Amino acid sequence: MMISGTMTIGELGRIPSLSKVKDFIFTNLDDEKYESQLQQYGIEQSRLIEALEYTAKRCEAEDFVLSIYSGEKPSSDAGKAGKYKMIYDKADVCLLNYAVHPGKSYILVCPGGGYNREWVLVEGYPLAMRINELGYNAFILIYRTGKTGLFPEPLEDYAAAVHYIEKHKDELQVETEGYAVTGASAGGHLCSMWGTKQKGYEAYGAAKPKAMLLSYPAPVLSMFYEIYEKCVENKDTAGAEGQAALLRRVGGADFDRDKIGVYSLENLIDKDYPPTYFVHAEDDPVVPIVTGRRFEALLEQYGIRKEVHIVGHAGHSFGLGIGTDAEGWLEYAVRFWQSI
């Protein structure tokens, strides 16, 4: 079946060649996303049709979907009512394998989605395809989302993924030394936590990533709490609830400044933080540019090697950013990684 822009996400999932990833076009689907059309997500901007066709070919590999928690079974069906699979349990966590260049390094790709779901369609498949085109291996991490008080579960999944790749590097034919990580939005927050000693690689006994390659990341979560407080003060109920939804997933139903601060980068970063590249648009309506500038200031404060691209117009969830001011960001990021 030919993929077209007018196809819905539900129709994409019914294409036989994409059956392995029907639950991973967007994770934690709802009716609205299921009925939405591919053309709503920027077909040209992220080469979406090409990325899906490329992924369909990767699905032919027996080891395309890698379960990283061996022997795990779903703990319960609680919260899973309805027709859509939810990524709630360890058994649901997996890697999508784009290791196609034997002996080359890899980048671990973490799509965003506010910890409610993962936008793998826009922030996963296109990046993995482009990383392959640039001559490197990629893995997309499908981590746990969609619950109140998630953390530290996504970090546990991150650690399990890195350890899995290291343990199976000979079978996967990848070079694990000097790996990089890339994440967008909430995925950028998750990557930023992985780059810290207290909450990330060192706490889980894993190798330090050589570089962080991030797009519109959200590492300074305390600023989102401040936005929430201002919304409450101004009686902006809709704005407050929009921020609270994210904050509850990180800090629990009774989140407060201290609970959010546990996973906010200004409280965790030190001089050993990995070299960092990030791109952020001034017109981002979801992750305000002031948070990106705060991230840049933290990197400067601790003397971290960095390359920061603040661009004028690209919005949020721009994927590869083709046709926006962010076009080419992934190529620049890979070049930064390889220059270290």
NUNU-690822 format. One record per residue: z negated, y, x of N, C-alpha, C in turn; residue in three letters. Coordinates in pm, whole numbers, padded with zeros to 5 digits, always signed. Layout:
<nodes>
ZYXZYXZYXALA/...
</nodes>
This chain:
<nodes>
+00000-00119+00084+00000+00000+00000+00000+00125+00088MET/+00089+00220+00056+00096+00345+00131-00023+00434+00096MET/-00081+00495+00198-00190+00589+00177-00131+00727+00150ILE/-00178+00793+00045-00129+00927+00011-00246+01018-00019SER/-00219+01147-00015-00323+01245-00037-00381+01243-00177GLY/-00306+01192-00274-00355+01190-00412-00439+01067-00443THR/-00450+00974-00347-00535+00858-00368-00681+00899-00371MET/-00758+00834-00457-00901+00859-00460-00971+00776-00353THR/-01095+00813-00326-01173+00735-00230-01191+00593-00281ILE/-01209+00578-00411-01220+00444-00469-01094+00363-00448GLY/-00978+00425-00465-00851+00355-00446-00831+00316-00299GLU/-00873+00402-00209-00864+00369-00066-00943+00242-00037LEU/-01061+00233-00096-01146+00117-00071-01091-00012-00127GLY/-00994-00002-00219-00934-00123-00276-00808-00167-00202ARG/-00769-00094-00099-00656-00136-00016-00700-00256+00068ILE/-00632-00371+00060-00680-00491+00131-00703-00468+00280PRO/-00616-00394+00346-00631-00376+00491-00751-00290+00528SER/-00809-00220+00429-00928-00139+00453-01054-00201+00391LEU/-01045-00326+00352-01157-00390+00281-01285-00392+00364SER/-01272-00405+00496-01391-00410+00581-01468-00278+00581LYS/-01399-00168+00548-01464-00037+00556-01473+00032+00420VAL/-01460-00044+00312-01462+00017+00179-01594+00089+00152LYS/-01702+00043+00214-01832+00108+00197-01857+00216+00302ASP/-01762+00233+00394-01781+00325+00506-01676+00435+00511PHE/-01609+00464+00400-01521+00581+00396-01609+00704+00380ILE/-01692+00702+00278-01817+00777+00275-01924+00673+00250PHE/-02037+00682+00318-02146+00590+00284-02221+00647+00164THR/-02297+00560+00099-02379+00599-00016-02298+00676-00120ASN/-02189+00615-00163-02100+00680-00260-02171+00707-00392LEU/-02121+00808-00463-02156+00830-00602-02026+00849-00680ASP/-02034+00867-00810-01913+00876-00891-01824+00992-00849ASP/-01885+01104-00813-01806+01222-00776-01722+01195-00653GLU/-01783+01137-00549-01709+01107-00427-01608+00995-00452LYS/-01645+00896-00531-01558+00783-00559-01428+00829-00625TYR/-01436+00927-00713-01318+00975-00785-01247+01091-00715GLU/-01302+01142-00606-01237+01253-00536-01114+01204-00461SER/-01019+01296-00439-00893+01261-00375-00897+01292-00226GLN/-00823+01214-00152-00817+01228-00007-00777+01371+00033LEU/-00688+01432-00042-00637+01564-00007-00745+01672-00012GLN/-00860+01643-00070-00969+01739-00075-01038+01757+00060GLN/-01010+01668+00154-01088+01666+00277-01009+01709+00401TYR/-00895+01773+00383-00822+01828+00496-00736+01726+00568GLY/-00629+01683+00502-00545+01576+00557-00490+01613+00693ILE/-00430+01732+00704-00372+01773+00831-00479+01811+00932GLU/-00587+01870+00885-00692+01921+00973-00753+01811+01060GLN/-00760+01689+01008-00817+01578+01085-00727+01456+01090SER/-00598+01475+01056-00502+01363+01062-00557+01242+00985ARG/-00603+01268+00864-00677+01165+00790-00594+01042+00759LEU/-00469+01060+00718-00387+00942+00685-00362+00859+00810ILE/-00331+00925+00921-00312+00852+01047-00440+00779+01086GLU/-00555+00846+01070-00681+00784+01110-00713+00662+01025ALA/-00682+00669+00896-00705+00553+00809-00609+00440+00842LEU/-00485+00472+00870-00388+00368+00908-00428+00304+01040GLU/-00476+00386+01133-00522+00336+01262-00643+00243+01242TYR/-00734+00285+01155-00852+00204+01127-00815+00073+01059THR/-00714+00077+00971-00669-00047+00907-00622-00148+01011ALA/-00557-00101+01116-00514-00192+01224-00634-00243+01302LYS/-00733-00156+01325-00853-00200+01395-00929-00304+01312ARG/-00920-00294+01180-00989-00390+01093-00939-00533+01113CYS/-00821-00549+01172-00766-00682+01197-00847-00757+01302GLU/-00921-00684+01385-01003-00748+01489-01125-00813+01426ALA/-01155-00935+01467-01270-01006+01411-01402-00935+01441GLU/-01405-00866+01555-01530-00800+01595-01527-00652+01565ASP/-01457-00609+01460-01450-00466+01429-01583-00416+01374PHE/-01644-00489+01281-01774-00450+01226-01881-00532+01296VAL/-01966-00463+01372-02067-00530+01453-02206-00507+01394LEU/-02273-00612+01351-02410-00602+01302-02503-00596+01422SER/-02582-00491+01432-02659-00470+01554-02804-00515+01544ILE/-02848-00550+01423-02981-00608+01407-02964-00755+01371TYR/-02970-00842+01469-02944-00983+01445-03052-01043+01357SER/-03009-01123+01261-03101-01196+01176-03167-01116+01067GLY/-03134-00988+01054-03197-00905+00952-03135-00931+00815GLU/-03218-00930+00713-03172-00939+00575-03222-00816+00500LYS/-03149-00772+00398-03197-00657+00321-03340-00681+00273PRO/-03426-00581+00293-03567-00600+00259-03589-00609+00110SER/-03506-00538+00031-03518-00543-00114-03397-00475-00173SER/-03387-00482-00304-03281-00411-00374-03332-00280-00433ASP/-03451-00241-00395-03510-00118-00449-03421+00000-00416ALA/-03392+00080-00517-03311+00199-00495-03164+00172-00485GLY/-03120+00047-00505-02980+00014-00488-02910-00011-00621LYS/-02972+00031-00727-02909+00009-00858-02778+00084-00865ALA/-02681+00029-00937-02551+00092-00949-02444+00013-00879GLY/-02323+00072-00878-02207-00004-00829-02174+00021-00683LYS/-02249+00107-00616-02216+00143-00480-02320+00091-00382TYR/-02271+00039-00270-02361-00012-00165-02430+00107-00099LYS/-02560+00093-00077-02637+00198-00012-02683+00149+00125MET/-02677+00237+00224-02716+00201+00360-02864+00232+00376ILE/-02947+00138+00329-03092+00156+00326-03167+00067+00423TYR/-03114-00050+00452-03187-00151+00527-03126-00175+00664ASP/-03203-00234+00752-03153-00266+00885-03028-00354+00879LYS/-03025-00443+00781-02910-00534+00770-02781-00459+00741ALA/-02791-00337+00688-02673-00258+00656-02620-00179+00775ASP/-02701-00165+00878-02665-00084+00995-02563-00159+01079VAL/-02462-00088+01126-02358-00155+01205-02284-00055+01293CYS/-02202-00109+01381-02110-00032+01462-01968-00067+01421LEU/-01881+00033+01413-01738+00010+01397-01675+00023+01535LEU/-01606-00082+01575-01567-00103+01714-01426-00052+01743ASN/-01420+00055+01820-01292+00109+01869-01286+00097+02022TYR/-01330-00018+02074-01320-00044+02217-01184-00105+02245ALA/-01092-00024+02292-00953-00069+02310-00903-00049+02452VAL/-00989+00007+02539-00949+00032+02678-01043-00041+02772HIS/-01010-00165+02810-01099-00245+02894-01142-00171+03021PRO/-01274-00173+03044-01328-00114+03165-01354+00035+03160GLY/-01321+00100+03051-01340+00244+03039-01473+00276+02970LYS/-01519+00399+02988-01643+00444+02927-01630+00457+02776SER/-01744+00478+02710-01741+00490+02564-01815+00613+02517TYR/-01779+00655+02396-01849+00762+02325-01901+00704+02194ILE/-02028+00728+02166-02088+00685+02040-02074+00799+01940LEU/-02008+00772+01827-01975+00873+01727-02073+00864+01610VAL/-02137+00976+01576-02235+00980+01466-02193+01084+01363CYS/-02128+01042+01255-02091+01137+01149-02213+01201+01085PRO/-02193+01319+01028-02300+01387+00957-02298+01356+00809GLY/-02372+01436+00733-02382+01416+00589-02520+01451+00537GLY/-02593+01533+00613-02724+01577+00568-02827+01468+00553GLY/-02805+01353+00619-02891+01234+00606-02893+01180+00463TYR/-02802+01228+00379-02786+01172+00245-02681+01063+00246ASN/-02575+01087+00321-02466+00990+00341-02398+01027+00471ARG/-02297+00947+00511-02217+00979+00629-02073+01007+00587GLU/-02020+01117+00639-01881+01156+00613-01791+01090+00717TRP/-01786+00957+00713-01712+00883+00815-01563+00916+00808VAL/-01513+00942+00689-01371+00975+00670-01329+01092+00758LEU/-01411+01197+00761-01375+01321+00831-01434+01326+00971VAL/-01557+01277+00988-01630+01295+01113-01647+01165+01191GLU/-01576+01061+01149-01583+00933+01217-01447+00883+01259GLY/-01367+00837+01164-01238+00776+01196-01145+00866+01278TYR/-01128+00994+01241-01038+01077+01321-01085+01093+01466PRO/-01217+01106+01484-01269+01123+01620-01251+00996+01702LEU/-01280+00880+01642-01263+00754+01715-01117+00735+01755ALA/-01025+00764+01663-00882+00752+01694-00843+00844+01810MET/-00889+00969+01804-00851+01065+01908-00914+01029+02042ARG/-01038+00980+02041-01101+00936+02165-01019+00823+02227ILE/-00973+00729+02146-00885+00622+02195-00757+00679+02254ASN/-00699+00777+02186-00576+00839+02236-00598+00908+02370GLU/-00718+00957+02392-00750+01024+02518-00787+00926+02629LEU/-00786+00796+02596-00804+00694+02699-00942+00636+02712GLY/-01028+00659+02611-01166+00610+02618-01200+00525+02496TYR/-01310+00453+02505-01357+00369+02396-01450+00448+02304ASN/-01457+00403+02179-01546+00468+02082-01611+00363+01994ALA/-01729+00396+01947-01798+00319+01845-01851+00419+01743PHE/-01835+00389+01614-01894+00471+01509-02022+00404+01461ILE/-02130+00479+01460-02258+00424+01416-02278+00450+01267LEU/-02297+00343+01191-02336+00351+01050-02487+00332+01046ILE/-02559+00443+01031-02705+00441+01037-02765+00460+00898TYR/-02895+00438+00888-02962+00447+00758-02972+00592+00711ARG/-02943+00612+00583-02945+00745+00522-02994+00732+00378THR/-03008+00847+00311-03026+00849+00166-03165+00824+00115GLY/-03266+00828+00203-03403+00804+00159-03491+00924+00194LYS/-03595+00943+00117-03698+01040+00151-03780+00986+00268THR/-03809+01072+00365-03888+01031+00480-03819+00927+00566GLY/-03692+00950+00596-03613+00854+00675-03668+00831+00815LEU/-03704+00937+00881-03733+00927+01023-03862+00850+01049PHE/-03859+00768+01158-03764+00763+01268-03651+00659+01253PRO/-03622+00611+01133-03525+00502+01117-03388+00532+01179GLU/-03329+00651+01159-03199+00675+01223-03204+00667+01375PRO/-03316+00710+01435-03330+00698+01580-03346+00553+01622LEU/-03415+00473+01542-03424+00329+01572-03284+00267+01570GLU/-03202+00308+01474-03065+00257+01465-02983+00301+01585ASP/-03002+00425+01627-02932+00477+01744-02966+00394+01868TYR/-03097+00369+01884-03142+00290+01998-03085+00149+01993ALA/-03088+00089+01875-03035-00047+01860-02887-00052+01897ALA/-02813+00054+01860-02670+00059+01891-02646+00066+02041ALA/-02719+00155+02108-02701+00170+02253-02739+00041+02326VAL/-02849-00020+02284-02891-00146+02347-02790-00257+02318HIS/-02736-00259+02197-02638-00363+02162-02514-00351+02251TYR/-02464-00230+02268-02344-00212+02350-02372-00251+02495ILE/-02491-00215+02544-02527-00251+02681-02536-00404+02696GLU/-02598-00469+02602-02615-00615+02609-02481-00687+02602LYS/-02387-00633+02525-02259-00702+02502-02142-00634+02574HIS/-02173-00558+02678-02068-00481+02744-01956-00567+02802LYS/-01991-00689+02848-01887-00776+02904-01792-00825+02794ASP/-01850-00865+02680-01765-00909+02568-01682-00795+02513GLU/-01743-00677+02506-01673-00561+02452-01580-00497+02554LEU/-01597-00533+02681-01515-00482+02791-01524-00330+02802GLN/-01648-00279+02800-01669-00136+02814-01760-00107+02932VAL/-01740+00009+02991-01829+00060+03094-01939+00139+03024GLU/-02064+00099+03043-02173+00164+02972-02238+00277+03053THR/-02225+00272+03184-02282+00379+03265-02205+00509+03239GLU/-02280+00614+03214-02215+00743+03192-02159+00761+03052GLY/-02215+00690+02955-02165+00704+02818-02197+00844+02764TYR/-02122+00885+02663-02145+01013+02596-02171+00988+02448ALA/-02226+01089+02382-02249+01081+02238-02188+01204+02172VAL/-02135+01183+02052-02083+01296+01975-02131+01285+01832THR/-02169+01397+01775-02217+01398+01638-02188+01532+01572GLY/-02171+01530+01441-02141+01650+01364-02253+01677+01265ALA/-02293+01802+01253-02390+01844+01153-02519+01763+01167SER/-02560+01688+01063-02681+01606+01076-02663+01500+01185ALA/-02540+01450+01203-02513+01359+01314-02535+01427+01448GLY/-02510+01559+01454-02539+01635+01574-02688+01648+01596GLY/-02765+01661+01487-02911+01660+01501-02959+01528+01556HIS/-02905+01418+01502-02945+01286+01548-02914+01268+01696LEU/-02795+01309+01738-02760+01303+01880-02854+01389+01963CYS/-02886+01508+01912-02973+01598+01988-03110+01537+02008SER/-03160+01464+01909-03288+01395+01924-03275+01283+02028MET/-03163+01212+02028-03142+01104+02124-03144+01157+02268TRP/-03105+01282+02286-03103+01341+02419-03240+01382+02472GLY/-03345+01368+02389-03480+01405+02434-03556+01282+02483THR/-03648+01306+02574-03729+01195+02625-03828+01145+02520LYS/-03892+01239+02448-04000+01203+02358-03954+01122+02237GLN/-03839+01156+02181-03792+01093+02059-03666+01009+02079LYS/-03605+01019+02196-03476+00957+02217-03473+00849+02323GLY/-03377+00863+02414-03341+00754+02505-03460+00698+02582TYR/-03546+00784+02637-03657+00734+02720-03761+00662+02634GLU/-03788+00715+02515-03885+00652+02426-03843+00512+02386ALA/-03711+00487+02385-03659+00356+02345-03611+00273+02463TYR/-03643+00317+02584-03609+00240+02702-03460+00223+02725GLY/-03383+00325+02691-03237+00319+02705-03190+00416+02813ALA/-03068+00398+02856-03009+00488+02954-02985+00626+02894ALA/-03001+00727+02975-02976+00864+02934-02826+00887+02917LYS/-02785+00950+02809-02642+00980+02795-02598+01081+02901PRO/-02476+01066+02945-02423+01158+03047-02395+01294+02989LYS/-02357+01298+02859-02325+01425+02797-02341+01417+02647ALA/-02374+01532+02587-02378+01549+02442-02255+01632+02404MET/-02175+01580+02311-02050+01647+02270-02060+01670+02120LEU/-02102+01788+02079-02146+01809+01941-02059+01912+01868LEU/-02045+01891+01738-01974+01988+01654-02065+02032+01540SER/-02072+02164+01523-02160+02230+01424-02292+02153+01407TYR/-02365+02131+01517-02487+02049+01511-02602+02127+01447PRO/-02706+02054+01412-02824+02114+01348-02951+02071+01420ALA/-02965+02100+01551-03080+02048+01625-03210+02122+01599PRO/-03201+02252+01561-03321+02333+01546-03361+02332+01398VAL/-03421+02221+01355-03452+02202+01214-03555+02302+01161LEU/-03638+02355+01249-03738+02452+01204-03672+02574+01141SER/-03549+02606+01183-03480+02721+01124-03440+02692+00979MET/-03412+02566+00948-03382+02530+00809-03508+02539+00723PHE/-03623+02510+00783-03749+02529+00711-03772+02678+00684TYR/-03738+02762+00780-03753+02906+00761-03661+02956+00650GLU/-03539+02903+00645-03446+02940+00538-03504+02896+00403ILE/-03562+02777+00400-03626+02727+00278-03737+02821+00233TYR/-03821+02863+00327-03932+02953+00292-03881+03085+00235GLU/-03773+03137+00294-03717+03263+00244-03662+03247+00104LYS/-03598+03133+00079-03546+03105-00055-03659+03100-00157CYS/-03769+03035-00120-03886+03028-00209-03941+03167-00234VAL/-03952+03245-00127-04005+03381-00139-03918+03468-00230GLU/-03787+03448-00222-03693+03528-00301-03664+03467-00438ASN/-03737+03361-00470-03719+03290-00598-03576+03240-00617LYS/-03516+03202-00505-03382+03141-00507-03401+02990-00522ASP/-03414+02943-00645-03447+02803-00671-03339+02709-00619THR/-03213+02743-00645-03102+02657-00602-03096+02649-00449ALA/-03112+02764-00383-03109+02765-00237-03225+02687-00177GLY/-03343+02702-00237-03460+02630-00188-03442+02480-00202ALA/-03388+02437-00317-03368+02294-00339-03263+02238-00244GLU/-03159+02318-00215-03057+02274-00121-03114+02245+00016GLY/-03204+02332+00063-03268+02309+00192-03372+02197+00183GLN/-03445+02193+00072-03552+02093+00057-03497+01952+00058ALA/-03376+01933+00005-03318+01799+00002-03307+01741+00142ALA/-03258+01822+00237-03250+01778+00376-03390+01760+00435LEU/-03477+01856+00413-03609+01853+00475-03692+01735+00427LEU/-03674+01695+00300-03745+01576+00249-03698+01450+00319ARG/-03571+01442+00348-03520+01321+00415-03577+01308+00556ARG/-03601+01420+00621-03656+01417+00757-03808+01411+00755VAL/-03871+01496+00675-04016+01511+00683-04096+01448+00572GLY/-04028+01384+00475-04100+01322+00365-04115+01416+00246GLY/-04163+01360+00135-04175+01438+00011-04269+01556+00027ALA/-04369+01542+00112-04467+01648+00132-04442+01721+00264ASP/-04314+01740+00299-04279+01805+00426-04346+01943+00437PHE/-04375+01979+00560-04422+02113+00590-04368+02153+00726ASP/-04404+02271+00773-04350+02320+00900-04380+02224+01016ARG/-04501+02171+01019-04539+02083+01130-04460+01952+01128ASP/-04442+01895+01009-04369+01767+01000-04222+01785+01036LYS/-04165+01898+01002-04027+01926+01041-04019+01953+01191ILE/-04121+02020+01244-04123+02053+01386-04122+01933+01477GLY/-04172+01820+01428-04172+01696+01507-04030+01658+01548VAL/-03931+01693+01465-03792+01657+01492-03704+01782+01508TYR/-03763+01886+01565-03688+02009+01592-03681+02030+01742SER/-03564+02062+01794-03537+02052+01937-03622+02146+02021LEU/-03659+02263+01969-03735+02357+02053-03869+02298+02096GLU/-03919+02197+02025-04046+02133+02059-04029+02010+02148ASN/-03906+01977+02182-03879+01851+02253-03795+01869+02380LEU/-03715+01972+02386-03623+01990+02498-03699+02017+02627ILE/-03645+01970+02740-03699+02004+02872-03583+02016+02969ASP/-03615+02036+03095-03512+02062+03196-03422+01942+03220LYS/-03463+01823+03175-03383+01702+03197-03291+01669+03080ASP/-03282+01759+02984-03192+01737+02870-03049+01720+02920TYR/-02969+01632+02857-02834+01605+02909-02743+01727+02900PRO/-02645+01736+02988-02543+01840+02978-02482+01839+02838PRO/-02456+01957+02784-02420+01968+02643-02299+02057+02622THR/-02205+02005+02544-02094+02083+02491-02114+02091+02341TYR/-02096+02211+02284-02091+02215+02138-02001+02327+02088PHE/-01946+02303+01969-01858+02398+01902-01918+02430+01766VAL/-01909+02557+01727-01968+02600+01600-01889+02721+01551HIS/-01866+02727+01421-01789+02837+01362-01881+02943+01302ALA/-01844+03068+01321-01923+03178+01266-01924+03177+01114GLU/-01819+03118+01053-01812+03116+00906-01861+02983+00847ASP/-01942+02909+00921-01998+02783+00871-02095+02814+00757ASP/-02066+02765+00634-02154+02795+00521-02271+02698+00505PRO/-02277+02594+00586-02379+02490+00571-02482+02496+00683VAL/-02434+02497+00806-02522+02511+00923-02500+02652+00977VAL/-02588+02746+00944-02564+02887+00981-02546+02905+01131PRO/-02458+02997+01168-02428+03019+01309-02552+03064+01386ILE/-02651+03125+01318-02773+03165+01390-02844+03043+01449VAL/-02829+02927+01386-02891+02807+01441-02817+02762+01567THR/-02684+02779+01567-02607+02748+01686-02642+02840+01802GLY/-02662+02966+01772-02699+03062+01878-02840+03031+01932ARG/-02927+02984+01845-03061+02944+01891-03051+02822+01982ARG/-02965+02727+01947-02942+02610+02030-02890+02654+02167PHE/-02793+02744+02167-02738+02794+02294-02848+02859+02378GLU/-02935+02936+02314-03043+03003+02387-03139+02902+02448ALA/-03168+02792+02376-03255+02688+02430-03193+02623+02554LEU/-03065+02594+02547-02997+02534+02662-03002+02629+02782LEU/-02984+02757+02755-02991+02859+02861-03133+02867+02917GLU/-03230+02866+02830-03371+02879+02872-03412+02769+02966GLN/-03364+02646+02941-03405+02531+03023-03305+02498+03134TYR/-03206+02584+03151-03111+02566+03261-03022+02444+03245GLY/-02991+02408+03122-02908+02290+03098-02761+02325+03118ILE/-02691+02241+03189-02547+02261+03203-02483+02257+03064ARG/-02399+02355+03035-02348+02364+02898-02209+02426+02895LYS/-02142+02399+02785-02017+02468+02750-02023+02489+02599GLU/-02026+02613+02558-02044+02648+02417-01922+02724+02368VAL/-01867+02678+02255-01753+02744+02193-01795+02792+02055HIS/-01822+02922+02043-01847+02984+01913-01713+03040+01867ILE/-01660+02986+01758-01528+03027+01711-01543+03103+01579VAL/-01441+03179+01544-01450+03265+01427-01437+03191+01295GLY/-01328+03115+01282-01297+03057+01152-01266+02907+01163HIS/-01353+02826+01108-01330+02681+01099-01414+02621+00988ALA/-01516+02695+00941-01600+02645+00834-01689+02532+00881GLY/-01716+02441+00788-01802+02326+00815-01722+02199+00791HIS/-01765+02092+00852-01699+01962+00837-01549+01972+00865SER/-01515+02036+00978-01374+02054+01012-01315+01937+01090PHE/-01395+01835+01120-01340+01717+01186-01277+01751+01320GLY/-01147+01726+01333-01075+01760+01455-01043+01909+01461LEU/-01048+01977+01347-01028+02122+01347-00886+02169+01366GLY/-00789+02081+01342-00648+02119+01361-00613+02232+01264ILE/-00550+02337+01316-00513+02451+01233-00624+02552+01214GLY/-00740+02529+01275-00851+02624+01270-00875+02679+01411THR/-00970+02771+01422-01005+02825+01554-01072+02721+01644ASP/-01112+02609+01585-01177+02503+01663-01079+02398+01713ALA/-00951+02415+01687-00853+02313+01727-00862+02284+01877GLU/-00860+02156+01909-00866+02113+02049-01007+02094+02102GLY/-01108+02112+02015-01245+02106+02066-01280+01972+02127TRP/-01231+01863+02069-01267+01731+02120-01206+01708+02258LEU/-01085+01755+02280-01023+01745+02412-01105+01822+02515GLU/-01148+01945+02479-01231+02023+02571-01364+01952+02598TYR/-01421+01890+02493-01549+01820+02508-01536+01701+02602ALA/-01430+01623+02586-01408+01507+02674-01386+01554+02819VAL/-01314+01663+02834-01293+01718+02969-01427+01760+03030ARG/-01514+01820+02950-01647+01859+02998-01724+01735+03043PHE/-01725+01632+02960-01792+01505+02993-01742+01449+03126TRP/-01613+01447+03145-01555+01387+03264-01572+01474+03389GLN/-01608+01601+03368-01628+01691+03484-01767+01680+03543SER/-01858+01610+03475-01997+01603+03519-02012+01504+03635ILE/
</nodes>
